């Protein structure tokens, strides 16, 4: 196991540059495809979440969430549990019991993608269960 900053068995949303990421990095579209095909590496860093959150078209976001929900039992039944990071180029803002990211001066909630169980692990590092 490598020394990346992530909790196995959870989605880890981290600020890029603050934490050590997995060597294997996938764009969002490839992550969705790999997860849907159940061909995901045991350690992966997903990039491009900012683009997905800031797009006006919701189809890509809806597709990501749909695949994440469809494959949550698959992920939870892997041994060892997969280590999945989402690295973002922006800072997190706490808003009540949820979190937002600022992208080009606009704020976008992480809740539509990761659900309501997002917790701060450390500054610049959020975690949420695979059950989104």
Secondary structure, DSSP 4 states (H G I P E B T S, - for coil): ----S--TTEEEEEEBTTBPPPS-EEEHHHHHHHHHTT---SEEEEE-HHHHHH-S--HHHHHHHHHHHHTHHHHHT-SSPPEEEEEESS-EEEETTEEEEEETTEEEESHHHH-S--EEEETTEEEEES--
